């Protein structure tokens, strides 16, 4: 059984090469989406010489904005390319360039034959604060209204931003979401039939994509909502990633370091997030633990 890895990357080409190198093996393939705002050529050079790697062409690349639908569109482009090009893959695993494997390749290869779906499907009822993501309009893909956009604004741009935000906040709430809303971390590992179901549902129900287009963080809801409202929900056993979420000083996924090594549960398949500098010692220890042992 084989696996297709779907990678969403935007920086650190050398770290992406390390990730791909760590996961290489017989029958393993990689489809890579490089953020259209990044230097695609640097990733092509970094991945040169590695087998089974296909970098999406510029025509399929999306300029990704934090929290915007652009992230979801990039993911859908990856999924479509993966299903089309990785014809032998029985499982597809979505990763970012800041993910790294904990499980050995033998264990990951064994997962390819499992019917389990590695995805969190958490029901999000309207009374929860998170439901605000679809209750109101969000313009996260607009360069002036993205929360993580540039802070170096001219007085005129700041005036435009205030006007746009005031206008959007004055809009009445959107109609109730058409189906129960589900949530989970963006990163998942699905069987081919499950991913085919998701993509077919998107084609047959374009109105669902329209609902998510002006929501916030659709990448944490779209696949989850489609599977959560289907018979595939029974196969979900939770996300296989270990990560540390912090609320202060701002809400973010913390970069892991060597102090996290003993906190990683034995059930974890991957960790997120890492970087070459702050996570260097942790990455070395993970590589040592993942190395195949020779029989005595």
N, C-alpha and C positions, 0 to 999 in steps of 0.2 A: 504494500500500500504506500502511496506517495502523498506528499504535502506540497501545496502551493502557498508560499508566503507573500502576502500583500503588504508592501511597505509604503508608508506615508512619511516622506522626509523633507526637511527644509534647511538643515545645516549639518555641520560636522561630517563631511564626507568620509574622513578616515574612520570615524566611529561606525558609520554605516557599513564600511567595508569589513570592519571587525565583526559586526553583527552577522553579516552575510557569510563570512568565512566560518564563523562558529557554527552556523546552521547547515553548512554544505554537507551533502551526502548523496548516495545513490537515489535517483528518482525525485530529488528535491528541486523545486524551481522557485524563482523569485520574480515578481512583477513590482517595479518601483515607480512610484509617482513622486516627482520632484516638484515642489512648490514653484509655480511660474514666476514668483518673485526672486527665487534663488538662482544661483549659477549652475544650470543643468550640466554644463560641460565638466565642472569639477567632480560631479558624481559619476559621470561616464568614465572619466579618467580613473577615479578611485576604485571603481568596480571592474576595471579592465582585467581580463585574465581569469575571472571567476566564472565557473560554469553555471549554466541554467539561469542566467540573469538577463532580464529584459527591462530596460528603462522606457517608460511610456514616452512617445514623441511629444514635442511641444504642443501639437494640436490637441492632445488629450490632457494637457497639464492645466491646472486651475491655480489662480492666485488665491491662496488660502488666507482667510482672516479669522482670528481667534473668535470662537463662538458663532461664526457665520455659517450660512448654508453652504458656502464654498467648501468647507471641510467635508460635508456630506457628499457634495457633487464629486469631489476628488475620490472619495471612498467608492462611490458608485462606478466611477470610471475604472478604478482598480478592479473591482469585482467583475465587471463586464469583460475586461481584458483577461483576467485570471481564468474565468470559465471558458473563454474562447481559446486561449493559448496553452493553458496547462491541462491538456486533454486527458492526461493520465492521473491527475491529482484527485484523490478521494476526499481530501480535507483542505480547507483554506483557512489560514490564520492571518488576521490583520494585526500589524505591528507598526509602531512608530520607530524612527531612528534612535529614539531614546529608550527603547526596550532592549532587554538582553536575556538570553535563556538561562534558566536555572537547571531545568531537567536535561538529562543527557539526550543526545540525538537518538539513541536507541529507544528511550522512553517516549520521545516525541514521535518517532516513527511508529511505535506501537499504537499511539493515540490515533493515527491515521485510519486504522481499521475499526475504531470504536464508533458506535452510533451516538455517543454523548455530544451535546453542544456545550462548549465552554463559553457561556455568556450569562451575565446577570440579568434577570428579568424581574424588576421591581415595579409593582403596580403603583401608579402615581395618581391618587384620587384628587379631585378638584380642591379639597380643603388643605392640601399640602402646599407650602410656599413654592416648591419646584414647579407646580402646575402653572405658575405665572409665565413660564417660558412659552406656553402656547395660548395663554389667555389674552395676552397683549401683543402688540406688534413690536418687533425688534428689527433694527437696521444694522446689524453687526457687520455686514459686508460693505457698508458705506464708509469710505475712507475718513470721513469727518466724525462719524458716530461710533466707531469701534472703540471699546473701552481700553484696548491696548494699542491704540493708534499713537501716532506721534504726539508728543507734548509740546513740540516747538511750533506753536501756532501764532499767526499774525493776529492783531486785534480784529480784523475783518473776519478771519476764519473762526475765531472764538465767538463772534457775534452770530455767524451762520450756525455754529454748533448749538448754541443756546436756542436759537429759533427752531432748528430741526427737532431737538429734544423736547422742547415745549410743545411743538405740534404733535409729535408722536404720542407723548404722554396725555394729550388732550383727547385722543381718539377713544371712542367707547370700547369696552372689552369685545374681543372677538366672539363669535358664536361658540357654543360648546364644542369641544373636539369631537369628531364624528365617531371615534372608537375609544375604548379604555386606553389610557396612556401608560406606557411602560418606560422604564429608565434603567440605565446601567453604564459602566465604563465603556468607552468607545471600542476598546480592544477585545476581540473575540476569536474563537476558533470553531468553525462550522463545517459540517459535512457538506459534500457537493450537493446532495438533494436539498438540504436546508437552504443553502445559498441560492440555488436555482429557484426555489420557492420565493425567496425574498425578491429576487430580481424580476421574476414573472409578476409578482404582486405589484411591484412598482410600475411595470409596463401596463398592467390592466387597470390600475387605479391611480392615474396621474393626479387626481384631485388630492390624494394623500400627500404627494410631494409638494403640491401647492400649499397645503395647510402648513407644512413644515418650513417652507421657503422663508417666511417672515417670522419664524419662531427663533428662540435662542438655543444654541447647542443641539441642533437637530441630530448631530452625529451620535449623541448619547440617547436618542429616542427612536429614530426611524426603524432600524433593524429590530430593535427590542420590541417596539410596538407591533410590528408585523408578526414576529414570532410569538409574542405574548398572547396575541389574539388568534392563535392557530393551534393545531394539534402538536406542533413542534415544541410547544412550551413544556410538555411532559419530559422531553429529552434534555432539558437544560439542567446543568449541574453547577453553574456558577462560573464566574470569570477565573481564569487560571493565573492572573497576574497578582504579584505582591507590590503594593504601593503604599505610600504614607501621605495622607491628605491633611493639610494644615489650613486652619481658618485665619490665622494671624501671622504676620501683619496684613497679609492679603490671602484670599482663598487660592490655594495652589497645591499642586502635587510636588512634594519635596524631592530634591535630588538626593539619592541614596549614597551612603558612604560605607566604609568598613564597619562602622558601629551597627549597621543594620544586618550584618551577615547572620548573626545568631537569631535574629527575629524572623527570618524568612521561613515560612512553614514548609515542611517536607512535601506538601501537596502542590506547591507553587510550580508553575511551568516557566514563568518569566518574571522579571522585575521591571519596574518603571518608576522613576526615570533615572537614567545614569548619564554622566558626561565623562569625557576622557580625563579631565583633570581631577575633579572632586571625587570621582568614583574609581580612580585608577587601581587602588589596592583591592577594592571590592571586586572589580572585574577580573583581576589576576586570580583571586581566590576562587571565583566562580569557574574560571577556566580550568583551574587545577582540579576542582571537584567534579567537573563534567568530563574530564579526560577518561577515556576507556581504560580499565585496569587489565593488565595482562594476567592470564591464568598462570598459576604456579607450576 
